[in-house]
Amino acid sequence: PTCRRPTPLPEDSISGLQPAFHIHHLFEIRDALEKVEKVKGSQKPQCDKCKKRDAANFCHNCQFICARCTETHQDWPELSDHEVISLSQLKGDVTQLVPPTKRSVHCSKHPSKESDLLCETCEELICRDCIVRDHRDHQYNLISFAFPKHKEVLTDCLQPVK
């Protein structure tokens, strides 16, 4: 658990636990990052919708989509609020893989502030106000700088579940 406290298993086993949406989201980002690695090279990921052609674009809701599926995507009024990005724009900028609504995380102690730092000592997302009050002598870093290091650790941890 993220609270770092023992969690007793419910009587109906693990199915009684709350879903860890942030972990599922990390899996989605990891999978998307693997596809972006292909884009950086000469390969292209396969379309996640038709599974027939190489992807040309990325949609936060539909994932990787080919040119043909992109045309269909643009024709449907229900999908008009989806943000579609060309794969050529994705190269190197992994932050675009995260939907705009999930790009910022608000501090649990200061809800009006954005958590843009990782306290390396506590392994906790914090805001700048937290530094002054609770994390004064701790080691911390911007999330964007800490991400590459933790991405590798996360990938190693997720290996057994593949």
Accessible surface in RSA format (square Angstrom, percent):
REM  Atomic radii and reference values for relative SASA: ProtOr
REM  Chains: A
REM  Algorithm: Lee & Richards
REM  Probe-radius: 1.40
REM  Slices: 20
REM RES _ NUM      All-atoms   Total-Side   Main-Chain    Non-polar    All polar
REM                ABS   REL    ABS   REL    ABS   REL    ABS   REL    ABS   REL
RES PRO A   1   111.79  81.5  60.68  55.3  51.11 185.8  80.11  66.1  31.68 196.9
RES THR A   2   101.18  72.0  78.79  79.9  22.40  53.4  53.63  72.0  47.55  71.9
RES CYS A   3    72.87  55.1  47.90  53.4  24.96  58.7  38.45  97.4  34.42  37.1
RES ARG A   4   147.93  62.1 112.89  57.5  35.04  83.4  74.67 102.1  73.25  44.4
RES ARG A   5   168.39  70.7 164.56  83.9   3.83   9.1  50.83  69.5 117.56  71.2
RES PRO A   6   133.32  97.2 105.83  96.5  27.50  99.9 117.47  97.0  15.86  98.5
RES THR A   7    68.65  48.8  44.29  44.9  24.36  58.1  39.53  53.1  29.12  44.0
RES PRO A   8   115.76  84.4  97.51  88.9  18.25  66.3 108.70  89.7   7.06  43.9
RES LEU A   9   114.51  63.8  87.87  62.9  26.64  67.0  87.94  61.8  26.57  71.5
RES PRO A  10    44.07  32.1  28.39  25.9  15.68  57.0  40.10  33.1   3.97  24.7
RES GLU A  11   188.73 108.4 146.77 111.0  41.96  99.9  68.28 132.1 120.45  98.3
RES ASP A  12    91.76  64.3  75.75  75.4  16.02  37.9  50.15 118.0  41.61  41.5
RES SER A  13    62.12  52.5  57.32  76.5   4.79  11.0  45.56  97.0  16.56  23.2
RES ILE A  14   122.69  69.8 114.93  85.6   7.76  18.7 114.93  82.8   7.76  21.0
RES SER A  15    92.97  78.6  56.50  75.4  36.47  84.0  55.97 119.2  37.00  51.8
RES GLY A  16    34.66  42.7   0.00   N/A  34.66  42.7  11.76  32.3  22.90  51.3
RES LEU A  17    70.76  39.4  55.58  39.8  15.19  38.2  57.14  40.1  13.63  36.7
RES GLN A  18   158.77  88.8 139.33 101.8  19.43  46.3  59.19 126.0  99.58  75.5
RES PRO A  19    74.22  54.1  53.65  48.9  20.57  74.8  63.94  52.8  10.28  63.9
RES ALA A  20    38.82  35.7  31.52  48.6   7.30  16.6  35.52  50.0   3.30   8.7
RES PHE A  21   147.67  73.9 142.77  88.4   4.90  12.8 142.95  86.7   4.72  13.5
RES HIS A  22    93.06  50.9  84.48  58.7   8.58  21.9  75.79  78.1  17.27  20.1
RES ILE A  23    66.68  37.9  66.62  49.6   0.06   0.2  66.62  48.0   0.06   0.2
RES HIS A  24    98.09  53.6  96.82  67.3   1.27   3.2  64.24  66.2  33.85  39.4
RES HIS A  25    32.94  18.0  31.51  21.9   1.43   3.7  31.47  32.4   1.47   1.7
RES LEU A  26    60.03  33.4  59.42  42.5   0.61   1.5  59.42  41.7   0.61   1.6
RES PHE A  27    51.79  25.9  51.74  32.0   0.06   0.1  51.74  31.4   0.06   0.2
RES GLU A  28    93.25  53.5  86.91  65.8   6.34  15.1  35.35  68.4  57.90  47.3
RES ILE A  29    26.06  14.8  25.08  18.7   0.98   2.4  26.06  18.8   0.00   0.0
RES ARG A  30    25.76  10.8  24.36  12.4   1.40   3.3   8.20  11.2  17.55  10.6
RES ASP A  31    59.17  41.4  57.78  57.5   1.38   3.3  21.63  50.9  37.53  37.4
RES ALA A  32     5.17   4.8   3.28   5.1   1.89   4.3   4.64   6.5   0.54   1.4
RES LEU A  33     7.46   4.2   7.39   5.3   0.07   0.2   7.39   5.2   0.07   0.2
RES GLU A  34    72.08  41.4  66.71  50.5   5.37  12.8  40.44  78.2  31.65  25.8
RES LYS A  35    53.62  26.2  53.57  32.9   0.04   0.1  35.47  31.9  18.15  19.3
RES VAL A  36     0.96   0.6   0.96   0.9   0.00   0.0   0.96   0.8   0.00   0.0
RES GLU A  37    87.51  50.2  78.29  59.2   9.22  21.9  36.60  70.8  50.91  41.6
RES LYS A  38    92.77  45.3  87.62  53.8   5.16  12.3  43.97  39.6  48.80  52.0
RES VAL A  39     8.91   5.9   4.83   4.4   4.08   9.8   5.55   4.8   3.37   9.1
RES LYS A  40   100.86  49.2  71.61  43.9  29.25  69.6  40.10  36.1  60.77  64.7
RES GLY A  41    48.32  59.6   0.00   N/A  48.32  59.6  36.66 100.6  11.66  26.1
RES SER A  42   118.62 100.2  77.61 103.6  41.01  94.5  55.84 118.9  62.78  87.9
RES GLN A  43   113.97  63.7 106.23  77.6   7.74  18.4  38.42  81.8  75.55  57.3
RES LYS A  44   114.03  55.6  96.25  59.1  17.78  42.3  49.87  44.9  64.17  68.3
RES PRO A  45     0.93   0.7   0.49   0.4   0.44   1.6   0.93   0.8   0.00   0.0
RES GLN A  46    93.78  52.4  88.16  64.4   5.61  13.4  28.63  60.9  65.15  49.4
RES CYS A  47     0.54   0.4   0.00   0.0   0.54   1.3   0.00   0.0   0.54   0.6
RES ASP A  48    31.97  22.4  22.07  22.0   9.90  23.4  11.01  25.9  20.97  20.9
RES LYS A  49   119.57  58.3  92.64  56.8  26.93  64.1  45.88  41.3  73.69  78.5
RES CYS A  50    31.84  24.1  13.09  14.6  18.76  44.1  22.17  56.2   9.68  10.4
RES LYS A  51   121.50  59.3 109.27  67.0  12.23  29.1  81.07  73.0  40.42  43.1
RES LYS A  52   162.45  79.3 126.88  77.9  35.56  84.7  75.32  67.8  87.13  92.8
RES ARG A  53    82.47  34.6  75.40  38.4   7.07  16.8  61.76  84.4  20.71  12.5
RES ASP A  54    90.13  63.1  78.28  77.9  11.86  28.0  13.63  32.1  76.50  76.3
RES ALA A  55     0.00   0.0   0.00   0.0   0.00   0.0   0.00   0.0   0.00   0.0
RES ALA A  56    32.78  30.1  26.21  40.5   6.57  14.9  27.39  38.6   5.40  14.3
RES ASN A  57    23.46  16.2  23.46  22.7   0.00   0.0   0.13   0.3  23.33  22.6
RES PHE A  58     1.05   0.5   1.05   0.7   0.00   0.0   1.05   0.6   0.00   0.0
RES CYS A  59     0.00   0.0   0.00   0.0   0.00   0.0   0.00   0.0   0.00   0.0
RES HIS A  60    18.18   9.9   6.04   4.2  12.15  31.1   6.58   6.8  11.61  13.5
RES ASN A  61    96.65  66.6  65.10  62.9  31.55  76.0  12.49  30.1  84.16  81.3
RES CYS A  62    14.36  10.9  12.78  14.3   1.58   3.7   0.86   2.2  13.50  14.6
RES GLN A  63    59.41  33.2  59.41  43.4   0.00   0.0  30.13  64.1  29.28  22.2
RES PHE A  64     0.65   0.3   0.65   0.4   0.00   0.0   0.65   0.4   0.00   0.0
RES ILE A  65     1.33   0.8   1.33   1.0   0.00   0.0   1.33   1.0   0.00   0.0
RES CYS A  66     1.34   1.0   1.34   1.5   0.00   0.0   1.34   3.4   0.00   0.0
RES ALA A  67    60.12  55.3  55.93  86.3   4.19   9.5  57.15  80.5   2.96   7.8
RES ARG A  68   155.44  65.3 151.20  77.1   4.24  10.1  40.70  55.6 114.74  69.5
RES CYS A  69    23.34  17.7  19.28  21.5   4.06   9.5   5.92  15.0  17.42  18.8
RES THR A  70    11.02   7.8  11.02  11.2   0.00   0.0  11.02  14.8   0.00   0.0
RES GLU A  71   112.04  64.3 110.37  83.5   1.67   4.0  36.55  70.7  75.49  61.6
RES THR A  72    64.00  45.5  61.54  62.4   2.46   5.9  39.90  53.6  24.10  36.4
RES HIS A  73    11.22   6.1   8.67   6.0   2.55   6.5   8.28   8.5   2.94   3.4
RES GLN A  74   126.76  70.9  92.66  67.7  34.11  81.2  35.87  76.3  90.89  68.9
RES ASP A  75   110.76  77.6  85.13  84.7  25.62  60.6  26.19  61.6  84.57  84.3
RES TRP A  76   135.51  54.4 134.38  65.0   1.13   2.6 116.54  62.1  18.96  30.8
RES PRO A  77   107.44  78.3  90.46  82.5  16.98  61.7  98.29  81.1   9.15  56.9
RES GLU A  78   132.56  76.1 105.40  79.7  27.16  64.7  68.27 132.0  64.29  52.5
RES LEU A  79    40.64  22.6  37.88  27.1   2.77   7.0  37.88  26.6   2.77   7.4
RES SER A  80    96.59  81.6  59.66  79.6  36.93  85.1  45.28  96.4  51.31  71.9
RES ASP A  81   124.48  87.2  88.94  88.5  35.54  84.0  48.62 114.4  75.86  75.7
RES HIS A  82    37.69  20.6  21.98  15.3  15.71  40.2   8.97   9.2  28.72  33.4
RES GLU A  83    73.06  41.9  64.43  48.7   8.62  20.5  39.29  76.0  33.77  27.6
RES VAL A  84    48.09  31.6  18.30  16.6  29.78  71.8  18.30  15.9  29.78  80.8
RES ILE A  85    10.43   5.9   9.96   7.4   0.47   1.1  10.43   7.5   0.00   0.0
RES SER A  86    41.76  35.3  38.25  51.0   3.51   8.1  24.67  52.5  17.10  24.0
RES LEU A  87     6.37   3.5   6.06   4.3   0.31   0.8   6.06   4.3   0.31   0.8
RES SER A  88    82.03  69.3  61.77  82.4  20.26  46.7  45.70  97.3  36.34  50.9
RES GLN A  89   111.97  62.6  95.12  69.5  16.85  40.1  34.28  73.0  77.69  58.9
RES LEU A  90     0.53   0.3   0.23   0.2   0.29   0.7   0.23   0.2   0.29   0.8
RES LYS A  91   114.13  55.7  93.38  57.3  20.75  49.4  44.34  39.9  69.79  74.3
RES GLY A  92    53.05  65.4   0.00   N/A  53.05  65.4  24.47  67.1  28.59  64.0
RES ASP A  93    54.94  38.5  51.67  51.4   3.26   7.7  21.57  50.8  33.36  33.3
RES VAL A  94    41.15  27.1  37.67  34.1   3.48   8.4  38.02  33.0   3.13   8.5
RES THR A  95    80.71  57.4  77.75  78.8   2.97   7.1  67.72  91.0  12.99  19.6
RES GLN A  96    40.22  22.5  40.16  29.3   0.06   0.1  15.23  32.4  24.98  18.9
RES LEU A  97     8.78   4.9   0.45   0.3   8.33  20.9   0.45   0.3   8.33  22.4
RES VAL A  98    24.85  16.4  24.85  22.5   0.00   0.0  24.85  21.6   0.00   0.0
RES PRO A  99    27.22  19.8  27.22  24.8   0.00   0.0  27.22  22.5   0.00   0.0
RES PRO A 100    71.04  51.8  55.67  50.7  15.37  55.9  56.52  46.7  14.52  90.3
RES THR A 101   123.74  88.0  92.37  93.6  31.37  74.8  88.07 118.3  35.67  53.9
RES LYS A 102   103.61  50.5  88.55  54.3  15.06  35.9  58.75  52.9  44.86  47.8
RES ARG A 103   108.60  45.6  77.41  39.5  31.19  74.3  42.86  58.6  65.75  39.8
RES SER A 104    46.54  39.3  34.54  46.1  12.00  27.6  14.18  30.2  32.35  45.3
RES VAL A 105    70.95  46.7  66.68  60.4   4.26  10.3  69.98  60.8   0.97   2.6
RES HIS A 106   108.59  59.3  91.38  63.5  17.22  44.0  69.87  72.0  38.72  45.1
RES CYS A 107     4.56   3.5   1.75   1.9   2.82   6.6   0.30   0.8   4.26   4.6
RES SER A 108   102.07  86.3  64.48  86.1  37.59  86.6  57.61 122.7  44.46  62.3
RES LYS A 109   113.04  55.1  85.71  52.6  27.34  65.1  66.29  59.7  46.76  49.8
RES HIS A 110    30.40  16.6  26.83  18.6   3.57   9.1  28.36  29.2   2.04   2.4
RES PRO A 111    99.48  72.5  90.34  82.4   9.13  33.2  90.79  75.0   8.69  54.0
RES SER A 112   103.00  87.0  67.24  89.7  35.76  82.4  57.34 122.1  45.66  64.0
RES LYS A 113    91.58  44.7  89.11  54.7   2.47   5.9  38.77  34.9  52.81  56.3
RES GLU A 114    89.55  51.4  78.08  59.1  11.47  27.3  19.10  36.9  70.45  57.5
RES SER A 115     3.91   3.3   1.41   1.9   2.51   5.8   0.00   0.0   3.91   5.5
RES ASP A 116    40.28  28.2  37.11  36.9   3.17   7.5  20.79  48.9  19.49  19.4
RES LEU A 117     7.32   4.1   7.32   5.2   0.00   0.0   7.32   5.1   0.00   0.0
RES LEU A 118    23.94  13.3  23.94  17.1   0.00   0.0  23.94  16.8   0.00   0.0
RES CYS A 119     0.00   0.0   0.00   0.0   0.00   0.0   0.00   0.0   0.00   0.0
RES GLU A 120    45.90  26.3  31.76  24.0  14.14  33.7  22.99  44.5  22.91  18.7
RES THR A 121    82.09  58.4  48.15  48.8  33.94  80.9  52.17  70.1  29.92  45.2
RES CYS A 122    41.71  31.6  27.49  30.7  14.22  33.4  14.59  37.0  27.12  29.2
RES GLU A 123   109.15  62.7  93.40  70.7  15.75  37.5  17.90  34.6  91.25  74.5
RES GLU A 124    63.51  36.5  58.20  44.0   5.32  12.7  30.15  58.3  33.37  27.2
RES LEU A 125    71.72  39.9  59.84  42.8  11.89  29.9  59.84  42.0  11.89  32.0
RES ILE A 126     0.72   0.4   0.72   0.5   0.00   0.0   0.72   0.5   0.00   0.0
RES CYS A 127     1.30   1.0   1.30   1.4   0.00   0.0   1.30   3.3   0.00   0.0
RES ARG A 128   140.45  59.0 134.70  68.7   5.75  13.7  61.21  83.7  79.24  48.0
RES ASP A 129    52.53  36.8  49.29  49.1   3.24   7.7  10.32  24.3  42.22  42.1
RES CYS A 130     2.09   1.6   2.09   2.3   0.00   0.0   0.00   0.0   2.09   2.3
RES ILE A 131    29.08  16.5  29.08  21.7   0.00   0.0  29.08  20.9   0.00   0.0
RES VAL A 132    93.18  61.3  90.22  81.7   2.97   7.1  93.15  80.9   0.03   0.1
RES ARG A 133   176.25  74.0 142.69  72.7  33.56  79.9  41.08  56.1 135.17  81.9
RES ASP A 134    66.21  46.4  42.86  42.7  23.35  55.2  17.05  40.1  49.16  49.0
RES HIS A 135     5.64   3.1   5.64   3.9   0.00   0.0   4.93   5.1   0.71   0.8
RES ARG A 136   164.44  69.0 145.95  74.4  18.49  44.0  58.68  80.2 105.76  64.1
RES ASP A 137   132.69  92.9 100.45 100.0  32.24  76.2  39.59  93.2  93.10  92.8
RES HIS A 138    54.36  29.7  44.08  30.6  10.28  26.3  20.85  21.5  33.51  39.0
RES GLN A 139   130.43  72.9 128.53  93.9   1.90   4.5  42.76  91.0  87.67  66.5
RES TYR A 140    92.53  43.2  67.14  38.2  25.39  66.1  32.29  24.3  60.24  74.3
RES ASN A 141    57.42  39.6  53.27  51.5   4.15  10.0   6.71  16.1  50.71  49.0
RES LEU A 142    62.22  34.7  61.08  43.7   1.14   2.9  61.08  42.9   1.14   3.1
RES ILE A 143    59.38  33.8  58.95  43.9   0.43   1.0  58.98  42.5   0.39   1.1
RES SER A 144    77.41  65.4  56.16  75.0  21.25  49.0  49.74 105.9  27.67  38.8
RES PHE A 145   136.62  68.4 118.68  73.5  17.94  46.7 121.19  73.5  15.43  44.2
RES ALA A 146     4.94   4.5   2.12   3.3   2.82   6.4   4.94   7.0   0.00   0.0
RES PHE A 147    69.14  34.6  64.79  40.1   4.36  11.3  69.02  41.8   0.12   0.3
RES PRO A 148    81.94  59.7  71.22  64.9  10.72  39.0  74.12  61.2   7.83  48.6
RES LYS A 149   121.63  59.3 109.53  67.2  12.10  28.8  85.41  76.9  36.22  38.6
RES HIS A 150    61.25  33.5  59.11  41.1   2.13   5.5  43.63  45.0  17.61  20.5
RES LYS A 151    66.17  32.3  63.40  38.9   2.77   6.6  28.99  26.1  37.18  39.6
RES GLU A 152   122.13  70.1 117.55  88.9   4.58  10.9  35.99  69.6  86.14  70.3
RES VAL A 153    83.43  54.9  82.22  74.4   1.21   2.9  83.43  72.5   0.00   0.0
RES LEU A 154    49.25  27.4  46.93  33.6   2.32   5.8  49.14  34.5   0.11   0.3
RES THR A 155    41.65  29.6  41.14  41.7   0.51   1.2  37.17  49.9   4.48   6.8
RES ASP A 156    95.06  66.6  82.72  82.3  12.33  29.2  29.08  68.4  65.97  65.8
RES CYS A 157    82.39  62.3  61.66  68.8  20.73  48.7  26.03  66.0  56.36  60.8
RES LEU A 158    15.59   8.7  15.49  11.1   0.09   0.2  15.51  10.9   0.08   0.2
RES GLN A 159   104.46  58.4  96.16  70.3   8.30  19.8  42.61  90.7  61.84  46.9
RES PRO A 160   116.89  85.2  76.25  69.5  40.64 147.7  89.35  73.8  27.54 171.1
RES VAL A 161   102.95  67.7  73.23  66.3  29.72  71.6  77.86  67.7  25.09  68.0
RES LYS A 162   139.45  68.0  72.95  44.8  66.50 158.3  76.29  68.7  63.16  67.3
END  Absolute sums over single chains surface
CHAIN  1 A    11395.6       9395.4       2000.2       6411.6       4984.0
END  Absolute sums over all chains
TOTAL         11395.6       9395.4       2000.2       6411.6       4984.0
